[in-house]
Amino acid sequence: MLERIGSIGVSVIELALRVVTLFNRPKTTPEELEAAKASAPGELIDLNERRLDEERRSRLR
Amino acid sequence: MKKLFAALSVAVSLVACGPNVVRDAARATTIAGNVLSATREQLIQIRRAELDACTDTECLNRIEENWRAPALAFESARVAHRLLVDALVVASIAEQDGISIEALRAALDALANACDDLIAALDLAGVNLPSELLQAARLVTGVLRTL
């Protein structure tokens, strides 16, 4: 009898955990995702740096 | 029965206050991106100063060659960051789904590895980042690996 009550108890806890996991866990907000996207760095040697490199090279030629 | 309800309420409150890997990863990705952007600004200034000090094209060739590996390492970190953002978007749609969380963790590790490679490439090329930035980068790689 005690075993059955125990196993029912465990099932109830599992079910409750699943429900809480689904509905109560703080979701990732669109703003947090946008902030992650916006933090993307640019190229190290981008078009501007390449243009400056070329200008420097032509000055020294 | 009282004990069962007590255990249930403790378990429920633990899960309700528990972490959300996707949310934590989103925040860590933003911080990593900001540290990479700050590193980029510093590296551009250092590279420009080195090249501006040249008085002949041989010097330009040597310095440009020296910056090739760090530039490639930075590009790898940039791509890893972009892939991490993609993994985040998928994981946020499939909130707490096991497979997307595993993919997210792999992407977090990949960015941490790429940041380590960048630090190593800069060291090999003899480029010295400001110590605060270097510490921030190491802290970020640590955080990315613990999520």
Backbone of each chain as ProteinMPNN parsed JSONL, in Angstrom:
{"seq_chain_A": "MLERIGSIGVSVIELALRVVTLFNRPKTTPEELEAAKASAPGELIDLNERRLDEERRSRLR", "coords_chain_A": {"N_chain_A": [[0.835, -1.216, 0.0], [1.863, 1.268, 0.923], [3.925, 1.444, -0.917], [2.53, 1.8, -3.312], [1.297, 4.245, -2.861], [3.56, 5.76, -2.714], [4.596, 5.507, -5.347], [2.578, 6.702, -6.805], [2.794, 9.242, -5.786], [5.319, 10.001, -6.733], [4.767, 10.036, -9.484], [2.926, 12.118, -9.569], [4.534, 14.239, -8.802], [6.364, 14.255, -10.941], [4.656, 14.904, -13.082], [3.784, 17.433, -12.274], [6.221, 18.804, -12.352], [6.755, 18.745, -15.094], [4.637, 20.289, -16.081], [5.125, 22.729, -14.832], [7.648, 23.291, -15.887], [6.991, 23.696, -18.518], [5.237, 25.92, -18.466], [6.022, 27.837, -16.504], [8.729, 28.51, -16.588], [11.083, 31.077, -17.158], [10.827, 32.569, -20.279], [12.889, 33.043, -23.215], [13.217, 36.303, -24.253], [12.096, 38.212, -27.149], [13.592, 40.528, -27.296], [15.96, 39.866, -25.997], [16.992, 38.015, -27.783], [17.293, 39.639, -30.022], [19.22, 41.402, -29.06], [21.384, 39.674, -28.845], [21.77, 39.067, -31.534], [22.366, 41.615, -32.528], [24.803, 42.086, -31.357], [26.753, 41.034, -32.908], [30.03, 40.993, -34.165], [31.863, 43.01, -36.602], [33.823, 42.409, -39.646], [37.371, 41.967, -39.203], [39.367, 42.971, -40.952], [37.941, 44.896, -42.854], [36.134, 46.32, -45.688], [36.732, 49.047, -45.547], [39.187, 49.063, -44.151], [40.742, 47.689, -46.001], [40.739, 49.5, -48.1], [42.121, 51.624, -46.921], [44.579, 50.321, -46.583], [45.355, 49.994, -49.228], [45.601, 52.672, -50.04], [47.696, 53.505, -48.39], [49.735, 51.902, -49.327], [49.954, 52.814, -51.979], [50.893, 55.371, -51.481], [53.451, 54.902, -50.529], [54.763, 53.813, -52.667]], "CA_chain_A": [[0.0, 0.0, 0.0], [2.769, 2.421, 1.003], [4.651, 1.488, -2.185], [1.631, 2.353, -4.33], [1.14, 5.684, -2.565], [4.85, 6.36, -3.082], [4.756, 5.608, -6.8], [1.612, 7.719, -7.269], [3.392, 10.521, -5.393], [6.401, 10.315, -7.68], [4.143, 10.397, -10.761], [2.317, 13.452, -9.423], [5.65, 15.209, -8.806], [6.865, 14.332, -12.321], [3.672, 15.633, -13.891], [3.823, 18.835, -11.845], [7.475, 19.376, -12.85], [6.623, 18.964, -16.533], [3.711, 21.412, -16.299], [5.816, 23.957, -14.414], [8.72, 23.52, -16.857], [6.394, 24.222, -19.749], [4.552, 27.202, -18.35], [6.541, 28.82, -15.552], [10.139, 28.856, -16.777], [11.148, 32.339, -17.895], [11.154, 32.359, -21.695], [13.814, 33.994, -23.814], [12.388, 37.338, -24.876], [12.578, 38.645, -28.476], [14.608, 41.575, -27.1], [17.233, 39.195, -25.669], [17.496, 37.433, -29.034], [17.727, 40.75, -30.881], [20.476, 41.917, -28.493], [22.425, 38.708, -29.219], [22.029, 39.253, -32.976], [22.972, 42.938, -32.737], [26.163, 42.139, -30.805], [27.675, 40.396, -33.869], [31.103, 41.91, -34.581], [32.142, 43.085, -38.041], [35.104, 41.821, -40.067], [38.533, 42.698, -38.683], [39.906, 43.755, -42.062], [36.767, 45.089, -43.71], [36.379, 47.083, -46.927], [37.371, 50.31, -45.192], [40.602, 48.793, -43.836], [41.406, 47.32, -47.267], [40.91, 50.748, -48.86], [43.221, 52.344, -46.261], [45.805, 49.573, -46.891], [45.709, 50.32, -50.615], [46.044, 54.078, -50.069], [49.006, 53.548, -47.727], [50.68, 51.254, -50.246], [50.233, 53.688, -53.12], [51.7, 56.514, -51.013], [54.852, 54.482, -50.323], [55.365, 53.329, -53.923]], "C_chain_A": [[0.87, 1.267, 0.0], [3.531, 2.612, -0.303], [3.821, 2.161, -3.274], [1.456, 3.851, -4.13], [2.412, 6.423, -2.997], [4.966, 6.55, -4.579], [3.78, 6.621, -7.394], [2.179, 9.115, -6.972], [4.468, 10.95, -6.366], [5.825, 10.746, -9.02], [3.549, 11.8, -10.706], [3.408, 14.52, -9.488], [6.17, 15.383, -10.238], [5.946, 15.164, -13.201], [3.73, 17.124, -13.57], [5.077, 19.518, -12.392], [7.371, 19.686, -14.342], [5.742, 20.179, -16.831], [4.418, 22.73, -15.972], [6.919, 24.307, -15.396], [8.157, 24.178, -18.113], [5.882, 25.649, -19.585], [5.243, 28.249, -17.485], [7.991, 29.231, -15.762], [10.225, 30.148, -17.584], [11.613, 32.107, -19.334], [12.172, 33.391, -22.158], [12.963, 35.037, -24.541], [12.948, 37.688, -26.254], [13.69, 39.69, -28.342], [15.974, 40.953, -26.805], [17.848, 38.574, -26.915], [18.019, 38.529, -29.966], [19.062, 41.317, -30.4], [21.633, 40.988, -28.871], [22.795, 38.876, -30.684], [22.81, 40.548, -33.218], [24.411, 43.002, -32.244], [27.201, 41.55, -31.765], [28.763, 41.375, -34.308], [31.265, 41.929, -36.095], [33.456, 42.402, -38.355], [36.257, 42.624, -39.477], [39.124, 43.579, -39.789], [38.771, 43.893, -43.083], [37.139, 45.943, -44.926], [37.107, 48.386, -46.634], [38.863, 50.114, -44.906], [41.374, 48.447, -45.113], [41.687, 48.568, -48.107], [42.08, 51.548, -48.262], [44.565, 51.672, -46.566], [46.298, 49.943, -48.288], [46.266, 51.734, -50.713], [47.446, 54.209, -49.492], [50.074, 53.009, -48.672], [50.99, 52.174, -51.428], [51.062, 54.901, -52.713], [53.173, 56.158, -50.932], [55.535, 54.003, -51.615], [56.202, 54.404, -54.593]], "O_chain_A": [[0.661, 2.193, -0.784], [3.765, 3.733, -0.753], [4.323, 2.973, -4.05], [1.464, 4.626, -5.086], [2.369, 7.522, -3.551], [5.38, 7.611, -5.045], [4.102, 7.312, -8.359], [2.065, 10.036, -7.78], [4.529, 12.109, -6.775], [6.312, 11.696, -9.633], [3.65, 12.571, -11.661], [3.246, 15.558, -10.131], [6.39, 16.505, -10.695], [6.398, 16.016, -13.965], [3.727, 17.967, -14.467], [5.019, 20.663, -12.842], [7.825, 20.731, -14.806], [6.05, 20.988, -17.707], [4.329, 23.705, -16.717], [7.118, 25.48, -15.713], [8.759, 25.085, -18.687], [6.074, 26.487, -20.466], [5.06, 29.444, -17.715], [8.44, 30.212, -15.168], [9.523, 30.303, -18.583], [12.669, 31.518, -19.566], [12.301, 34.467, -21.573], [12.097, 34.693, -25.346], [14.135, 37.489, -26.508], [14.609, 39.739, -29.16], [17.004, 41.429, -27.282], [19.066, 38.596, -27.093], [19.053, 38.366, -30.614], [19.924, 41.669, -31.204], [22.731, 41.452, -29.18], [23.971, 38.837, -31.046], [23.767, 40.584, -33.991], [25.167, 43.877, -32.665], [28.396, 41.565, -31.47], [28.453, 42.472, -34.774], [30.861, 40.994, -36.787], [34.128, 41.88, -37.465], [36.131, 43.831, -39.273], [39.352, 44.773, -39.593], [38.663, 43.118, -44.034], [38.31, 46.243, -45.155], [37.997, 48.786, -47.384], [39.697, 50.897, -45.359], [42.52, 48.862, -45.283], [42.735, 48.679, -48.742], [42.917, 52.079, -48.991], [45.568, 52.352, -46.78], [47.488, 50.172, -48.506], [47.272, 51.97, -51.382], [48.284, 54.931, -50.031], [51.16, 53.573, -48.801], [52.146, 52.302, -51.833], [51.851, 55.406, -53.512], [54.04, 56.982, -51.221], [56.751, 53.813, -51.64], [56.777, 54.167, -55.655]]}, "seq_chain_B": "MKKLFAALSVAVSLVACGPNVVRDAARATTIAGNVLSATREQLIQIRRAELDACTDTECLNRIEENWRAPALAFESARVAHRLLVDALVVASIAEQDGISIEALRAALDALANACDDLIAALDLAGVNLPSELLQAARLVTGVLRTL", "coords_chain_B": {"N_chain_B": [[0.956, 12.068, 3.575], [1.09, 14.821, 3.94], [3.828, 15.14, 3.843], [4.293, 14.503, 1.212], [3.04, 16.611, -0.169], [4.616, 18.657, 0.768], [7.116, 17.994, -0.342], [6.437, 18.135, -2.996], [5.794, 20.863, -3.284], [8.278, 22.015, -2.759], [9.805, 20.964, -4.88], [8.435, 22.03, -7.068], [8.831, 24.779, -6.656], [11.592, 24.873, -6.944], [12.004, 24.165, -9.63], [10.564, 26.189, -10.873], [12.113, 28.394, -10.279], [14.339, 27.71, -11.546], [17.161, 27.533, -13.898], [17.152, 28.883, -17.255], [18.452, 27.611, -19.973], [18.562, 28.551, -22.594], [17.957, 31.256, -22.37], [20.042, 32.142, -20.696], [22.147, 31.54, -22.381], [21.604, 33.304, -24.449], [22.132, 35.745, -23.245], [24.846, 35.408, -22.633], [25.855, 35.19, -25.207], [25.413, 37.756, -26.183], [27.118, 39.224, -24.524], [29.576, 38.059, -25.234], [29.669, 38.804, -27.924], [29.819, 41.58, -27.658], [32.288, 41.822, -26.366], [33.944, 40.777, -28.353], [33.519, 42.714, -30.33], [34.605, 44.98, -29.093], [37.223, 44.102, -28.91], [37.826, 43.941, -31.601], [37.776, 46.681, -32.329], [40.016, 47.603, -30.899], [42.042, 46.04, -32.072], [41.996, 46.923, -34.715], [42.928, 49.531, -34.39], [45.546, 49.021, -33.403], [46.674, 47.593, -35.546], [46.507, 49.506, -37.623], [48.202, 51.501, -36.581], [50.662, 50.161, -36.596], [51.026, 49.725, -39.359], [50.953, 52.343, -40.316], [53.338, 53.299, -39.38], [55.203, 52.359, -41.096], [57.804, 52.782, -43.55], [58.406, 51.845, -45.959], [57.438, 49.558, -48.658], [58.107, 46.94, -48.14], [58.038, 46.688, -45.396], [55.294, 47.085, -45.056], [54.373, 44.742, -46.301], [55.405, 42.785, -44.585], [54.137, 43.332, -42.148], [51.448, 43.108, -42.856], [51.408, 40.426, -43.512], [51.993, 39.325, -41.033], [49.638, 39.853, -39.727], [47.855, 38.182, -40.856], [47.168, 35.589, -39.75], [45.948, 36.301, -37.179], [43.77, 37.744, -38.26], [42.366, 35.759, -39.626], [41.731, 34.079, -37.487], [40.1, 35.791, -36.06], [38.011, 36.009, -37.856], [37.041, 33.396, -37.759], [36.039, 33.352, -35.148], [34.061, 35.237, -35.414], [32.334, 33.985, -37.235], [31.649, 31.765, -35.686], [30.232, 33.053, -33.681], [28.05, 33.975, -35.153], [26.893, 31.536, -35.913], [26.215, 30.606, -33.419], [24.229, 32.412, -32.711], [22.304, 31.645, -34.596], [21.784, 29.031, -33.64], [20.707, 29.711, -31.208], [18.317, 30.967, -31.946], [16.892, 28.822, -33.042], [16.776, 27.144, -30.779], [15.317, 28.753, -29.078], [12.851, 28.75, -30.24], [12.148, 26.103, -29.988], [11.866, 25.876, -27.189], [13.704, 24.587, -24.516], [13.912, 22.074, -25.626], [15.481, 18.953, -25.95], [17.314, 18.206, -28.065], [17.828, 20.614, -29.443], [18.983, 22.052, -27.394], [21.328, 20.643, -26.973], [22.587, 21.16, -29.417], [22.867, 23.882, -29.127], [24.623, 23.996, -26.963], [26.879, 22.881, -28.153], [27.43, 24.859, -30.006], [28.03, 26.963, -28.274], [30.373, 25.999, -27.117], [31.951, 25.909, -29.405], [32.262, 28.631, -29.991], [33.65, 29.436, -27.721], [36.027, 27.975, -28.084], [36.914, 29.14, -30.466], [37.415, 31.732, -29.577], [39.519, 31.244, -27.807], [41.417, 30.351, -29.664], [41.768, 32.703, -31.079], [42.943, 34.36, -29.149], [45.327, 32.952, -28.822], [46.405, 33.176, -31.406], [46.824, 35.918, -31.574], [48.721, 36.219, -29.617], [50.838, 34.729, -30.696], [51.384, 36.302, -32.906], [52.436, 38.437, -31.69], [50.834, 40.493, -30.818], [49.605, 42.704, -28.497], [46.89, 42.785, -26.482], [44.913, 45.13, -24.527], [45.082, 44.542, -20.995], [42.655, 44.378, -19.565], [40.786, 43.792, -21.495], [41.688, 41.351, -22.389], [41.338, 39.844, -20.089], [38.565, 39.998, -19.89], [37.863, 38.595, -22.198], [38.797, 36.042, -21.561], [37.215, 35.494, -19.384], [34.72, 35.428, -20.575], [34.975, 33.178, -22.294], [35.141, 31.213, -20.364], [32.593, 31.407, -19.187], [30.967, 30.716, -21.379], [31.614, 28.06, -21.62], [30.594, 26.959, -19.316], [27.867, 26.926, -19.466]], "CA_chain_B": [[0.407, 12.949, 2.532], [1.626, 16.165, 4.181], [5.208, 15.126, 3.365], [4.227, 14.489, -0.243], [2.74, 17.968, -0.612], [5.785, 19.491, 1.079], [8.131, 17.667, -1.357], [5.923, 18.646, -4.267], [5.909, 22.325, -3.345], [9.712, 22.344, -2.862], [10.226, 20.634, -6.245], [7.823, 23.004, -7.983], [9.503, 26.077, -6.528], [12.959, 24.734, -7.477], [11.95, 24.21, -11.091], [10.074, 27.502, -11.288], [13.21, 29.35, -10.172], [15.495, 27.097, -12.199], [17.729, 28.283, -15.0], [16.723, 28.641, -18.617], [19.73, 27.575, -20.699], [18.483, 29.383, -23.804], [18.017, 32.655, -21.941], [21.422, 32.389, -20.234], [23.011, 31.503, -23.567], [21.36, 34.545, -25.205], [22.867, 36.818, -22.551], [26.284, 35.152, -22.802], [26.167, 35.487, -26.615], [25.471, 39.218, -26.302], [28.353, 39.683, -23.863], [30.697, 37.603, -26.075], [29.667, 39.655, -29.121], [30.306, 42.912, -27.281], [33.736, 41.717, -26.097], [34.588, 40.623, -29.661], [33.463, 44.015, -31.018], [35.592, 45.857, -28.431], [38.534, 43.571, -29.317], [37.999, 44.338, -33.012], [38.135, 48.105, -32.366], [41.399, 47.714, -30.428], [42.944, 45.421, -33.053], [42.073, 47.809, -35.885], [43.814, 50.648, -34.022], [46.919, 48.523, -33.29], [47.143, 47.264, -36.901], [46.698, 50.77, -38.349], [49.4, 52.175, -36.053], [51.842, 49.421, -37.085], [51.17, 49.956, -40.798], [51.237, 53.767, -40.538], [54.74, 53.57, -39.014], [56.078, 51.834, -42.163], [58.331, 53.772, -44.489], [58.564, 51.191, -47.276], [56.433, 48.514, -48.938], [58.551, 45.678, -47.502], [57.485, 46.754, -44.025], [53.843, 46.842, -45.188], [54.181, 43.312, -46.608], [55.734, 41.999, -43.393], [53.102, 43.521, -41.122], [50.193, 42.521, -43.362], [51.577, 38.969, -43.402], [51.915, 39.014, -39.594], [48.247, 39.99, -39.273], [46.996, 37.23, -41.579], [46.635, 34.565, -38.826], [44.947, 36.882, -36.278], [42.555, 38.112, -39.007], [41.638, 34.503, -39.878], [41.206, 33.622, -36.194], [38.981, 36.673, -35.718], [36.908, 35.635, -38.75], [36.472, 32.145, -37.22], [35.252, 33.707, -33.963], [32.877, 35.956, -35.925], [31.434, 32.965, -37.81], [31.151, 30.968, -34.551], [29.218, 33.875, -33.016], [26.851, 33.983, -36.009], [26.283, 30.2, -35.811], [25.617, 30.52, -32.079], [22.963, 33.159, -32.774], [21.362, 30.768, -35.314], [21.412, 27.94, -32.721], [19.85, 30.332, -30.19], [16.993, 31.208, -32.53], [16.235, 27.509, -33.125], [16.516, 26.657, -29.413], [14.27, 29.562, -28.435], [11.565, 28.317, -30.811], [11.873, 24.783, -29.401], [12.256, 26.059, -25.774], [14.095, 23.48, -23.637], [13.924, 20.794, -26.319], [16.791, 18.355, -25.7], [18.238, 18.217, -29.21], [18.261, 21.985, -29.741], [19.863, 22.476, -26.294], [22.638, 20.029, -27.256], [23.168, 21.928, -30.53], [23.222, 25.185, -28.564], [25.832, 23.807, -26.138], [27.99, 22.671, -29.088], [27.737, 26.178, -30.582], [28.675, 27.737, -27.207], [31.745, 25.473, -27.033], [32.676, 26.301, -30.624], [32.649, 30.043, -29.861], [34.703, 29.494, -26.689], [37.259, 27.492, -28.715], [37.354, 30.143, -31.454], [37.982, 32.856, -28.814], [40.839, 30.776, -27.336], [42.301, 30.348, -30.835], [42.065, 34.103, -31.398], [43.909, 34.831, -28.144], [46.603, 32.294, -29.132], [46.923, 33.745, -32.66], [47.313, 37.27, -31.269], [49.945, 36.018, -28.843], [51.87, 34.295, -31.654], [51.717, 37.426, -33.787], [53.054, 39.476, -30.863], [49.882, 41.598, -30.624], [49.204, 42.767, -27.083], [45.602, 43.419, -26.176], [44.874, 45.664, -23.167], [44.869, 43.423, -20.077], [41.239, 44.263, -19.159], [40.078, 43.136, -22.598], [42.132, 39.953, -22.381], [40.657, 39.214, -18.941], [37.144, 39.884, -20.253], [37.752, 37.515, -23.191], [38.985, 34.756, -20.855], [36.022, 35.307, -18.546], [33.622, 35.056, -21.486], [35.153, 31.783, -22.734], [34.8, 30.391, -19.2], [31.129, 31.404, -19.039], [30.392, 29.962, -22.506], [31.815, 26.619, -21.393], [29.874, 26.445, -18.144], [26.402, 26.894, -19.683]], "C_chain_B": [[0.95, 14.377, 2.657], [3.038, 16.279, 3.617], [5.247, 15.203, 1.846], [3.974, 15.894, -0.769], [3.921, 18.907, -0.365], [6.857, 19.273, 0.014], [7.727, 18.258, -2.689], [6.115, 20.16, -4.367], [7.371, 22.758, -3.452], [10.192, 22.11, -4.3], [9.706, 21.656, -7.236], [8.544, 24.337, -7.896], [10.918, 26.027, -7.076], [12.956, 24.863, -8.994], [11.521, 25.58, -11.566], [11.19, 28.54, -11.251], [14.449, 28.854, -10.923], [15.977, 27.873, -13.413], [17.076, 27.955, -16.337], [17.989, 28.752, -19.465], [19.706, 28.516, -21.899], [18.633, 30.86, -23.44], [19.439, 33.017, -21.488], [22.372, 32.446, -21.42], [22.846, 32.784, -24.388], [22.152, 35.695, -24.581], [24.37, 36.659, -22.743], [26.721, 35.482, -24.229], [26.308, 36.991, -26.821], [26.774, 39.745, -25.696], [29.57, 39.302, -24.724], [30.808, 38.477, -27.316], [30.213, 41.033, -28.816], [31.812, 42.902, -27.007], [34.491, 41.568, -27.428], [34.609, 41.957, -30.431], [34.483, 44.984, -30.428], [37.002, 45.42, -28.827], [38.845, 44.015, -30.745], [38.456, 45.793, -33.098], [39.596, 48.305, -31.973], [42.37, 47.201, -31.483], [43.093, 46.297, -34.29], [43.048, 48.958, -35.601], [45.278, 50.189, -33.985], [47.49, 48.264, -34.69], [47.426, 48.542, -37.701], [47.976, 51.462, -37.909], [50.667, 51.495, -36.568], [52.091, 49.73, -38.557], [51.531, 51.417, -41.092], [52.697, 54.104, -40.24], [55.707, 53.093, -40.104], [56.559, 52.952, -43.081], [58.608, 53.146, -45.852], [57.565, 50.035, -47.43], [56.828, 47.155, -48.337], [57.975, 45.569, -46.086], [55.979, 46.468, -44.066], [53.574, 45.36, -45.402], [54.358, 42.461, -45.352], [54.602, 42.107, -42.349], [51.761, 42.918, -41.574], [50.233, 40.995, -43.244], [51.421, 38.533, -41.927], [50.474, 39.038, -39.073], [47.311, 38.965, -39.924], [46.348, 36.206, -40.616], [45.628, 35.152, -37.827], [43.639, 37.247, -36.998], [41.704, 36.876, -39.286], [40.989, 33.991, -38.591], [40.011, 34.48, -35.781], [37.765, 36.312, -36.562], [36.231, 34.353, -38.254], [35.576, 32.438, -36.015], [33.954, 34.397, -34.383], [31.843, 34.962, -36.475], [30.823, 32.121, -36.689], [30.059, 31.734, -33.807], [27.916, 33.858, -33.814], [26.114, 32.642, -35.908], [25.607, 30.014, -34.452], [24.282, 31.254, -32.045], [21.906, 32.312, -33.494], [20.86, 29.645, -34.408], [20.466, 28.454, -31.634], [18.425, 30.506, -30.697], [16.216, 29.895, -32.583], [15.843, 27.034, -31.726], [15.416, 27.457, -28.736], [12.894, 29.205, -28.99], [11.154, 26.996, -30.147], [12.237, 24.784, -27.925], [12.485, 24.748, -25.009], [14.015, 22.098, -24.29], [15.342, 20.237, -26.274], [17.777, 18.477, -26.84], [18.736, 19.635, -29.488], [19.179, 22.511, -28.635], [21.262, 21.89, -26.51], [23.35, 20.794, -28.362], [23.644, 23.287, -30.035], [24.517, 25.071, -27.752], [27.055, 23.61, -27.035], [28.419, 24.01, -29.695], [28.425, 27.072, -29.55], [30.141, 27.319, -27.069], [32.587, 25.932, -28.218], [33.132, 27.756, -30.535], [33.764, 30.189, -28.818], [36.043, 29.052, -27.285], [37.817, 28.523, -29.693], [37.978, 31.345, -30.738], [39.365, 32.485, -28.278], [41.852, 30.813, -28.478], [42.72, 31.78, -31.21], [43.115, 34.65, -30.43], [45.293, 34.244, -28.453], [47.238, 32.898, -30.389], [47.491, 35.143, -32.424], [48.638, 37.19, -30.52], [51.108, 35.655, -29.773], [52.336, 35.446, -32.548], [52.342, 38.585, -33.011], [52.154, 40.688, -30.671], [49.405, 41.58, -29.177], [47.892, 43.519, -26.915], [45.69, 44.054, -24.798], [44.465, 44.548, -22.198], [43.397, 43.242, -19.669], [40.448, 43.498, -20.218], [40.414, 41.645, -22.645], [41.44, 39.191, -21.248], [39.184, 38.993, -19.252], [36.947, 38.723, -21.221], [37.873, 36.149, -22.511], [37.776, 34.431, -19.985], [34.857, 34.815, -19.409], [33.757, 33.597, -21.933], [34.797, 30.822, -21.594], [33.292, 30.263, -19.038], [30.488, 30.558, -20.145], [30.504, 28.461, -22.268], [31.012, 26.078, -20.217], [28.366, 26.342, -18.368], [25.924, 25.519, -20.121]], "O_chain_B": [[1.231, 15.049, 1.665], [3.425, 17.286, 3.024], [6.103, 15.868, 1.262], [4.628, 16.324, -1.718], [4.197, 19.814, -1.151], [7.445, 20.234, -0.483], [8.55, 18.809, -3.419], [6.543, 20.674, -5.401], [7.687, 23.733, -4.134], [10.894, 22.945, -4.871], [10.428, 22.098, -8.129], [8.838, 24.96, -8.916], [11.406, 27.019, -7.617], [13.783, 25.567, -9.574], [12.051, 26.087, -12.554], [11.224, 29.453, -12.076], [15.485, 29.519, -10.925], [15.285, 28.767, -13.901], [16.516, 26.873, -16.517], [18.53, 29.842, -19.653], [20.692, 29.194, -22.19], [19.34, 31.612, -24.111], [19.967, 34.068, -21.854], [23.278, 33.278, -21.47], [23.813, 33.293, -24.954], [22.758, 36.506, -25.282], [25.083, 37.633, -22.983], [27.822, 35.99, -24.442], [27.199, 37.45, -27.536], [27.443, 40.599, -26.278], [30.478, 40.111, -24.92], [31.909, 38.852, -27.718], [30.974, 41.597, -29.602], [32.524, 43.841, -27.362], [35.552, 42.164, -27.608], [35.592, 42.283, -31.097], [35.146, 45.72, -31.159], [37.875, 46.258, -29.053], [39.968, 44.41, -31.059], [39.39, 46.117, -33.832], [40.325, 49.063, -32.612], [43.39, 47.832, -31.762], [44.183, 46.404, -34.852], [43.876, 49.314, -36.44], [46.156, 50.894, -34.484], [48.619, 48.649, -34.995], [48.452, 48.647, -38.373], [48.745, 51.951, -38.737], [51.631, 52.167, -36.934], [53.229, 49.97, -38.96], [52.314, 51.698, -41.999], [53.236, 55.072, -40.775], [56.9, 53.39, -40.043], [55.847, 53.918, -43.353], [58.999, 53.84, -46.791], [56.938, 49.601, -46.463], [55.963, 46.322, -48.061], [57.502, 44.517, -45.656], [55.451, 45.723, -43.24], [52.68, 44.783, -44.783], [53.577, 41.547, -45.085], [54.179, 41.112, -41.759], [51.042, 42.304, -40.786], [49.231, 40.358, -42.921], [50.8, 37.512, -41.629], [50.133, 38.344, -38.115], [46.129, 38.889, -39.589], [45.138, 35.985, -40.662], [44.559, 34.573, -37.635], [42.55, 37.092, -36.446], [40.477, 36.926, -39.197], [39.848, 33.529, -38.6], [39.035, 33.975, -35.226], [36.636, 36.304, -36.071], [35.008, 34.227, -38.316], [34.5, 31.858, -35.872], [32.896, 34.177, -33.794], [30.646, 35.083, -36.217], [29.636, 31.796, -36.725], [29.078, 31.143, -33.357], [26.828, 33.745, -33.251], [24.886, 32.6, -35.828], [24.571, 29.359, -34.343], [23.322, 30.787, -31.433], [20.753, 32.261, -33.065], [19.669, 29.335, -34.397], [19.555, 27.75, -31.196], [17.457, 30.234, -29.987], [15.04, 29.844, -32.222], [14.72, 26.579, -31.51], [14.667, 26.922, -27.919], [11.887, 29.341, -28.295], [9.993, 26.792, -29.794], [12.842, 23.829, -27.437], [11.583, 23.921, -24.877], [14.046, 21.077, -23.602], [16.302, 20.963, -26.53], [18.942, 18.811, -26.625], [19.923, 19.839, -29.74], [20.061, 23.327, -28.904], [22.264, 22.56, -26.26], [24.55, 21.053, -28.278], [24.687, 23.785, -30.46], [25.394, 25.931, -27.84], [28.139, 24.105, -26.727], [29.609, 24.267, -29.876], [29.306, 27.856, -29.904], [31.03, 28.158, -26.924], [33.756, 26.29, -28.075], [34.243, 28.088, -30.948], [34.702, 30.965, -29.004], [37.074, 29.673, -27.027], [39.024, 28.755, -29.749], [38.954, 31.917, -31.224], [40.279, 33.309, -28.291], [42.991, 31.244, -28.299], [43.86, 32.03, -31.601], [44.06, 35.321, -30.845], [46.304, 34.941, -28.361], [48.45, 33.108, -30.44], [48.514, 35.509, -33.002], [49.553, 37.98, -30.754], [52.208, 36.195, -29.656], [53.512, 35.55, -32.898], [52.733, 39.593, -33.6], [52.638, 41.785, -30.394], [48.874, 40.579, -28.694], [47.801, 44.72, -27.171], [46.461, 43.581, -23.962], [43.618, 43.715, -22.521], [42.939, 42.12, -19.453], [39.577, 42.685, -19.909], [39.556, 40.801, -22.902], [41.014, 38.049, -21.42], [38.619, 37.948, -18.929], [35.992, 37.956, -21.094], [37.142, 35.216, -22.843], [37.365, 33.277, -19.858], [34.114, 33.913, -19.024], [32.77, 32.861, -21.951], [34.227, 29.756, -21.824], [32.769, 29.177, -18.787], [29.573, 29.777, -19.881], [29.626, 27.688, -22.652], [30.774, 24.873, -20.129], [27.66, 25.742, -17.558], [24.73, 25.323, -20.343]]}, "name": "protein", "num_of_chains": 2, "seq": "MLERIGSIGVSVIELALRVVTLFNRPKTTPEELEAAKASAPGELIDLNERRLDEERRSRLRMKKLFAALSVAVSLVACGPNVVRDAARATTIAGNVLSATREQLIQIRRAELDACTDTECLNRIEENWRAPALAFESARVAHRLLVDALVVASIAEQDGISIEALRAALDALANACDDLIAALDLAGVNLPSELLQAARLVTGVLRTL"}
